Structures are given as structure tokens and as C-alpha cells.
Amino acid sequence: MPGTTARAGGVFFPIIKSLALSAGSKPGDPSARKLGSYLIQSQLQSAGNSSALFLTAAAQNLLCLKLAQELGVIITSPWVSLFKAASLPAIISLLVTPLILYKLYPPETKDTPDAPAMATKKLELLGPVTSNEWVMIGTMLLAVSLCVFGEALGITSVAAAMLALSILLLLGVLDWDDCLSEKSAWDTLAWFAILVGMAGQLTNLVIVPWMSDCVANVLKSSSLNRPAAFGVLQAAYFFIHYLFVSQTGHVGALYQAFLAMNLASGVPGVLAAFGLTYVTNLFGALTHYSSGQAAVYYGGKGEVKVNGDSSWA
């Protein structure tokens, strides 16, 4: 699923809601700490790791690599390269994060024996997989496969996405009204077009190189070596997100500038580009307003309603 907010609101939040309510854990209530609070925090803090693991897991990943390309950092086989570089830390973090939160923010309910039976009952109510659902599964697998191997086949990620959409439209899984109703997707498309264009102009007008040279000179005058400069820039890029309410907006405003600063400090281009891309995913869990998925978990609003109450976050 190529969107952290879609995964949060469409998949994980409904599951968390069902599990929590079945355990008697209600939002906006002292019982929230029984289970719901832990599940919300665990999923929110873990989501950035899976987003950083796959190029197609979050919209900001594609924007990051596009902006890196604007500065001359070309990454061959981006899906495979990103996965290989992120796999070890991301998988370890996915395993360790729930355990750390279990110690720091433990649930009062330690066992949910009724969960498997409830899940089985819900699946029975859904009935068998429909033909449209099989088509959707096959189309998603095709799209992701083309994103992974598309470079070798001469197929771009844009062409893969258009092919998948065309298949769904032709087979009647979606109609054009469905596409028009996806306001968040059109919003993202508009932001991408504007932000990429603005970033390109900042580079053409020599503003980004000038800023990077200024920062690089400061780092050099501070006698920071390359690894230290890399660490300082990564940390600054991370904590500045407290001032932003969107990962994509943050990328559009600062990614290219920080990448240029890394390059001016002597940091290898691919390392700098991937490092900033991974951080972009991780700072989505900093606050309740730092990303779309954080807002879903914190407010329980949007596509998922929780009886008018606030969420467990």
C-alpha cells in the first residue's frame, strides 16, 4: 500500500479499535491504558520503519529520490537499493520497538485470548474473496513488481502506476468517480508538482548551493569531520520537523537544501540521500501533528470514526 495514512486509517486503526474495544479499552476513558494506548503508540512508532524499508511504501520516498536526482545524485535500481540499505536496521527496529514500548508504556491487559476467535468470526462475516478483490491483489503485485524490476525492463515507476490504474478501470474494479473522490491523492499530486518545480528553481537560481556552501563553511570552521557533519545535519533535519505538519511539505522545503549541505561537507551522495529519506519516515511519529498517520491515530477521525470520542493516543 503506497501510503502511510492509507495503511493507518484503512487497515491498522480498525484492527486496533476492534482489539481494544473487545478488551474493554475505550478511548477518552481511564480504561484506555488497558490496551488501546499501547497498540496505538506501538503501531505509530513502528510505521516509520516499514515506510523506510520500501520505496513504494510512502509518497515522500519517491519525492526524496526525485529531488536528489535534481542535485545529480542518481540511484540505480532505487527500489532494490533502498530496501538493501534499510533492511537490517528497519527489520531490527520493527522487532524491537514494540518490546521497548511494552516496557516504557505497558498495557494493563497482557493477554487477549479471544482475539483469534473474534478475527475468525469477522472473516466469516466478510465471506469469500470476490473477483474484484482478486483483481486488486494481482494488480498491486504487478505494480510493485514493476517498481522493483522496472528499470531492467525499461518501465518507469510512473508507467507502472498508470498501467495498474488502467487495468483497474478497464476491468471495472474502479470507475472514474472513484478516482475523482480520492481527494488526498489529487492533493498529493498537486503538492508534488509544485514542490518539485520550486525545488528545481531554487537550484537553478543557485540559492540551494549558496546555502549549502554557507553551512559547509560553518561545519568546516567547527573542525567537524565528515561523519560528525553527517550526524549533525541528520539530527537537525530530524528535529526541525517539530515545526512542520506534513512529511511531504518538510521534504519539499528542506530536503534538497540539507542534501546539498551534506554533499558540500563531503558526505557521499547516495548515503546522504538515503539517510535523509529514512529520517523523513522516522520523524512522522514525533508528534500528533507530524504526519497524516499520526493524525489518524491521535484523533481517530477521517475515514474511521470512534463514536465521536477522541482516540487512545
Disulfide bonds with the S-S distance in Angstrom:
none
